[in-house]
C-alpha cells in the first residue's frame, strides 16, 4: 500500500498551524507560561518549513531548500528554548544562531544546495543536536515528579536519533531518509513520522503543564503560608510514606519536635506582626542548620517538627544541638528591640519506638515538654521510660 505523501503533508500543515495558534492562545491566557509561546513558534516555524518546500521546482533552490531548512532549525531551536523556559532557565542563543549561520554559509557555496548528500548530512548534523538538547533540558528537571516528562524525553530523543540516522542512510535510502532519488511513498513515510511525533508531543506538553499546575496546587495545600514550611497535612502524607520506606529498608529515622520558648509572652508583647517576624526568622535559622534531605513542618502556632531520614538518635541529637545553639545565637530584632529566642527540642527514634508516625510524634512531643521542664533551651531524646513520660505529661499543662 502506497502512502499518499501529498495528503499527509497537507494534513501536517493544517495540524501544525492549528497547534501553533492554540499554544500561542495558551500563552496569551497565562503570560507566565512563556514556554507555550516558544512551542507555538516551534509548530509555526515547522509549518512554514513544510509550506516553503511546496514551492520547490518553481523558484531557485535557495528559497525552498535554504530557507526551508533554516525554518526547521528555527523550529527546533524554539522547542529547545521552550524546554529551557519550562525548567526555569533563561534562553540561550549561541547554538541556534551558530546553526543558522553555518547553514546559510554552506547554502551560499556554489553547488551545495544541488548536492543532496551534502544537504542531508549537514542539515541532520545541525538539527539532531538541537532536538537532543531539548530532551536533555527535560531530563535535567527529572526531579520534578511529572508523569508526562519521561514520554516527552523519549520522543525528543527518538526524533534526534531519527534525524541523526539520515547521515548513515545517505547512500542507502531515498530522500528525505537518505540522498537517493525521492520516491512518493518514502516522502509520505517521512512526513507521517514527523506528524505523529508532532501530535504526541503537543498532547504530552499540554499534559505536563497541567500536571505541574496540579502539583503546585497540591503543594500550596500542604504549605504554611507564613513560614513556607510544610504543614500538618503534609506531615501526615510525607511522614507515613517515609516511615513505611524506612521500615521496609530496616533503616533508622528520627522525628525532631521543636517548640519556641516563651513564644506567647513575646507574641502578646509585640503583637501578631512581631510574632510572625520571630517565626519567620526562626524558620530561616532552622533551615540553614538542618540537612538538605530533612523536612521541616509547622504543626501549629510555634510548634514545628522535622523528619530526619536515615538518622539514628545520636546523629539526630547532633542536628538538634546545632539548631538549638544557632537559634539562641541568632536573635531577632522586633520593632527595633533585640529579642533573644530559644527553642526546646525533643527527639523520638524508630530504634526506640518502632516505625509508627503517630508514636514518634507523641514521644517527640513528650520529650519537648521534658526539655521545657529542665529549664528550656535544651534537647531531650525520648526514652521508653514511661515514668519520665508521665512526669512530662504532668508538666505539660504548666509549661505550654
N, C-alpha and C positions, 0 to 999 in steps of 0.2 A: 504493500500500500504506500503510495507516494504522499509525502507531507506537502500540503499546499503552503509554500513559503509566503506567497503574497498575502494570503488570508491571515496568517499568523503575524506578519509584520503590521498589517493594518490593525489587527486586534491589539497588538502590543502598543501601537501608537495611541490608541484610544485609552487603554487601561493606564498607561504611564501618565498621560496628560491628566486623566481624572484623579489619579493618586497624587500627582504633584499639586493640583489645585486643592484637594482635600487636606493635604498636610499643611499647606500654607494657611488654610482656614483654621486648622487646629492651632497653629502658631498665633494667628491674629486673635483668637479667643483667649489664649493664655500666653502672653508675651514672655513669661518666664521659661516656657518650653521652647527655647530657641532651637533645639535640635530638630523640631518639626520643620522649621524654615530651611535648615540645611538639607534635610531629607526630601523636602518638597523640591528644592533646587536639584537634587540628585535625579529625581524622576523626570523633571522637565528638561534638564540637560541631556539625559539619556534619550528622551523623546525627540529632542532636536537633532541628536546624532543620527537616529534612525530616519528622521524626515530628510535630512541632508543627503543620506545615502540614496534616497529615492531618485534624486536628480542625476545620479551617475549616468554618464553617457551623453548627457545633454549640455554639460558645461565642462570647462577644463578640469583636470583631475584634482587640482589643488583644492577646489571648493568641496566636492563631495567626500574626498578622502582626507585631505589635510585638515579641513575644518571639522569633518565628521569625527575623526579620531580625537581631535582636540576637545570636542564636546564630551566625548566619552571620558577622557582624562579629567575634565572639569566635573563631570557627574560623580565619578568615584572619589575625587578629591573632596567634594561636598559631603559625600557619605561618610568619609573619614572624619571631617570636621564635625559632622553631626554626632558621631560616636564620641568624640572628644568633649563636645558640649554636654552630652548626656552624662558623661562621667565627671563633669565639673572642671574640665581643663580648657585652657584658652586655645583659640585657633592657632595653627602653625602654617605658615605659607611657603616655607623654603622648598620642601619636597614637591608640592603641587606646581609651583612656579618653575622649578627646575625641570620637572617632567614636561611641562608645556614648552619651555624654551628648547629642550632637546628635540622634541617632536617637530616644532616649527623650523628649527635649524636644519634638521635632516630633510624636511619637506622641500626646502629651497635648493637642495643639492640636485643638479640635473640628473634625471633618470631614476631617482629614488622612488618616487610615487608610482612609477610604471613597473617597478620590480616588486612583485607580490611577496617573494621570500623575505626581502628586507623589511617590507611594511609589516608583515605578520610578526616577525621576530622582534622588531623594535617596539611596536605597539604593545605586544604581550609583555615585554620587559618593563614597560612603563606602567601598564595597568595592573599587573599581578601584585606588585609590592603595595600599591595604594589600597587594593582590596584586602590584602593580608594585614596591613596596618589597622584597618577598621576592625578586623577580627581581634587583633592584639589589644586595641583600646577596650573593647568589651570584656576581654579576658582579664585585663588589669583590674576591672571593677567587680570581679567574681565574688568578692566577699559580701557584696550586697545580695541577699537571697531572693533573686528574681528568677522564676521558673523559665521564662522565655529567653533568658540570656544565653543559655547553652545551645539551643537550636539555632539562634542567630549567629553565634560564633561558628558553629559547624557550617552553616550556609555560606557565610562570608569566606571561610577557609576553603570550602569546596569550590566556590566561584573563583578564588585566587588560583587554586590548582588547575581549574579548567582553562583559564587563560594562559597559565604557565605551560600547560601541556601542549599548546599550539606550537611552541618552539620546537619540540621534539617531533611533531607531526607535520612539519613544513613540507617535507618531500613525500609524505605518505597519504595524505587525505586532501580532498577538495577544499577550496576556500568556502567558508571562513574558518573551518577547523585547521586546515593546513594551507598550502600555497598552490596546489594543483588546480586546474580549471574548475570554476564553480559549477555546481550542479544544484538544481532547484530543491531536491529532497534534502541535501546536506544543509543548504541555506535555511530551509524550514526547520530542520532539527536544531540548528544553532540558535535560531530565534526563539524556538519553543523552550529550550533550556534557560535562556535569559528571562523569558516571560514567566516561567514557573518560579524561578528564583525571585523575580520582582514581586509577584503576588504573595509568596510565602513570607518574604522579608517584610513587606508592608503590613501584613496581618500581625506578625510577631513583634514588630517595632511598636505598633499601637498597643498590643497586649502588654509589652514590657513597661511602657509608660503607665498604663493603668495599674499594673502590679506595684510599681513604685508609689503611686498615689495611695493605693490601699495600704501599703506598708507604712507610709508616712502617717496616715490617719491612725493606724494601729499603734504606732509609736507615740503619737500625741496622746492617745487614750491611756498610755502606760507611762506618761512622763509628768513629773511635777512641774507645774508652770513657773513657780517662783525660782526654784533652785536648778531646774534642768535635770535633776536626778530621776531615776525610775521610781514609780510609786508602788504602793502596796499591791495593787493588782498585778503589776509586772513581777513583783517578788514571788507571788504565788505561781505565776506562769513559768518564769525562768527558774525559780528555786526548785519546783517539783521536778522539772526536766534535768536540772543539774545534779540534784541529789540522786535521781534514778540512774544517771550515767555513772556517777561515782560508785554507786552500789554495784552495778554490773561489772565495772572495771576493778572493784575492790580497792579503790583509792580513797585517801582521806580528804575531807572537806570541812571547813570551819565556817561558822556564821558569827560575824562580829557585830555586836549591838552597840550603838553609840547614843549617848544622851547628854546634851549640853547642860552643864551645871548651872543652877540658879537662873535658868532662862526666863521663867515667868516674872521674877522681880525686874530683870532687865527690860523685858517687853513692856511691863507696866510703867517703868521709868521713862523709856524713850518712845513709847508708842509703837504701833504696828510697823510703821516705816523703819524705825530703828531696829525692831526685832527682825524685820526682813533683811536689813543690811547685815546683821550679825549672822543670820542663817546663810546668806549667800557667800559671805567671807569664810565661814566655817566650812562650807561645802568645797570651796576653792582650795582651801588648805588640805582637806582630806583627800581630794582627788590628786593633788600633787604628791601625796605620800603613800598612796596605795599602788599596787602593781597594775599594768595595763589590762590584765585579764580579770581583775577584781571588779565586781559590780556593786555600785552604791545605790541604795534605795532610801527614799524618805517615807517612813511609815505614817507619820503624822506629827504636827507640831514641831518639836525639837528632837524627835526620835528618829534615828536613822539605823540602818543595818547594812552590812556589806558581806557578800558571798565571797569566800576565799577558796577557789578551786585548787585541788591538788596540794592542799596545805594541812600540815599537822598542827597540834596545839602549840608546840614550841615556836614554829615559824609564824603562826598567827599572833603569838604574843609579841614577837619582834615587830610585826607590822603595827599592832595596836600601840606599842610603846612609842614607835616613831610618830604615829598620828598624834598621840597624847602630847608629846613634848613639842611638836611643831605647832599644834593649836595653841598651847599655852604661851609659846614664844611669839606667835604672830600678832595677837592683839587686834583690836578693831577700834576705829575712831568713829563715834556716832555723835552727830551734832557737835562736832569739834571737841568731843570729850573722849579721851582714851579709855577704852574698856578692855579689861583682861577677861578672856573667855577660856574656860577649861572644859574638859569633857571626861565623862566616866564611860568606861568600855567594858563589855562582857563578852567572853568567848565561849562558844559551845562547839565541840568537835564530834564528828561522826565516830571517831575512835572510842569515845566515851558513851555517846547516846544513840549510836546507830544512825542509819540513813533514813531519817524521817524529818521532813522540814518542820512540821509543827512542833516536835520535841526540841529541835535545835533552837527555834525561835523562843520557845518557853524558857529553856535553860539559859540562853544568852541573856534574855530579859532579866531573869533572876540574878544572873551574875552582875549585871549593870547595877541593880539595887544593892547588891553586896558591896560593889565598889563605892557607891554613894555612902553606904554605912561606914565604910572605912575612912571617910573624910573627903570623898570626891577627888576628881583629877587622878584617877587610878585605873588600873587594869586588873580584872579578875577573870581567871579561867574557871568556868563552871566544872564542878566535880559531881560525882554520883552520890555525894554525901547528902542525904535527904534532910539531915538536921540543919546543914548550912543553908539549904534551900528554904527550909521552914523559917529560919531566922530572917532570911532576906524577905520573905513574904510578910513577916510581921513588921519589917521596917518600911515596906513599900508605901504604905499609906502616909507615913510621916514624912518621907523624903520625896514624894512625887512632885 
